[in-house]
Amino acid sequence: MKELIAKLVDTGNYGKVRFYKLSHKITRGIYWGKEVDIPKETGGTKFSDEYKHLEGLSKDGVDVICISDANDFVERLVFAGLEHEKDGKTIYSRYSVVIDGKNTMSIYGGDYGSVYEPEVYIRHLAGLNGFKYSGIIKE
């Protein structure tokens, strides 16, 4: 069984948004108890003219994920991510496709019981995609 290793490559919004580069592409996620076909869900994404070259980038899966915390309440979702170069710099971004995590009720302040450490989500995605989870490299 192949091993999936994640590397923390970028953070934003005071640590509320974290991008991880995976050692292998993944094609499956889960959201609201249903399987998410990542290539299918991200494949219809349309980009502005400046970013047209990114269309079709995820046709065989993604090797970047974004673990994002809500700003005003307790919620953590995992999104399919992407990386590209602009002016010689690597830029990390995300699709609007949720591949793990749980939506919570912001009117109640969220749900602390549904938020886990990043390792839990990455381990879960590794298993869904037939990989053995082998940890996170933090630089």
N, C-alpha and C positions, 0 to 999 in steps of 0.2 A: 504494500500500500504506500503510495506517495505521501510525503509529508508536506503540510501547508505551514509555512512560516510567514508571519506578518511583520512588516517593518514600519514603525511610525515615521512618516516622512514630512508631515506638515500639520500645524495646528493653527487655529484662528479663533477669533471672537473670544479671547481670553481663556482659551482651552476648551471652550464649549463645542468646537468643531475639530475633529481629529481625522486625518487621512492616513490610511494604512496601505502600503504596497504589499500585495500578496505574491508568494513565490510561484503560484500557478493561477491561471484564470478560473473563475467559477461561473457556472451557468444557472445555478438554482439558488433561490432564497425562499423564505416563507413569510407571509404577512396575512394577518387575520385568519390564521389557520389554513391558508391555501398556498399551494406551491406557486412561486413566482418564476417564470421563465425569463431570465435576465436578458438574453439576446432579443427575444420577442418584444419585451416591454420597453427596452431602451432603443430598439431599432427604428421606431417611428419618431424619434426625437428629431425635430427640425432646429437647425441653428441659423443664426443671422449670417449674412454674406461673409463677414469677417471670419467666421468659424465653420464655414461649409465643409472644410477639409476634415472635420471631426465626425461628420455623418458616416454611419456604418462602422465606426471604430469598435463597437462592442458586439459585432456580429458573431463572434465566437466566445463571448463572455467578457468579464471584466477582471482586471487584476489590481484594481484600486477600489477601496470602500471608504465611505465617510460615516463615521459615528458622530452623531450630532445631538446635542442636548438643547431642549427648548429654552428660550430666554426667560420666560415669565412664570413657568410652572415646571413640575417634575415630569419629564418625559425624555426618553432616549430612543432614537430611531437610527437604523442603519440604512444607508443609501448606496446604490451602485455609483461608483465614482469613475473619474477619468483623469488622465494627465496629458498635457501637451506642452509644447515649447512655444514661447512667445518672447521675442527679443533676446534670445539666448538664455532665458530663464524657464525652469520647469514650473508649470502652473497646474494646481490640482483643483478640480471642480467636481460637481456631482450632478447626476441625473435626478429627476423628481421621483424615481422609482425606489420605493421602500422595499428592502430585502430581508429585514429582521427588525425586531423591536415591537413595542406595543403602544398604540395611541392611548392616551389617557384623557381624562376629563379636565380641561383647564379650569372650568368653573369651580372644581373642588380642589384646585391646587396641584393636581397630578396624582401620581401613585408611586410612592417610594418603593413598594414591593415589586414593581415591574421594571425597575432600572437595575442593570447589572454592570459589572466591570467589562471593559472591552474584550478581555480574554474569553468571556462567556459567549459573546456574540460570534467571535471569530471561530471558536471551537465548534459552535453550532453550525455555522456555514461550512466549515471544513467537513463535518460529518455528512451534511446534506449533499455535498459534492464528491463524496467518496475519498476524502483525504484524511490523514491522521494529523491532528493538530499538534504542532511542535513549538509553539510559543511566539512571543513578540520580541522583536529587537527594537530597543529604544536608543536613539542617538541624540 
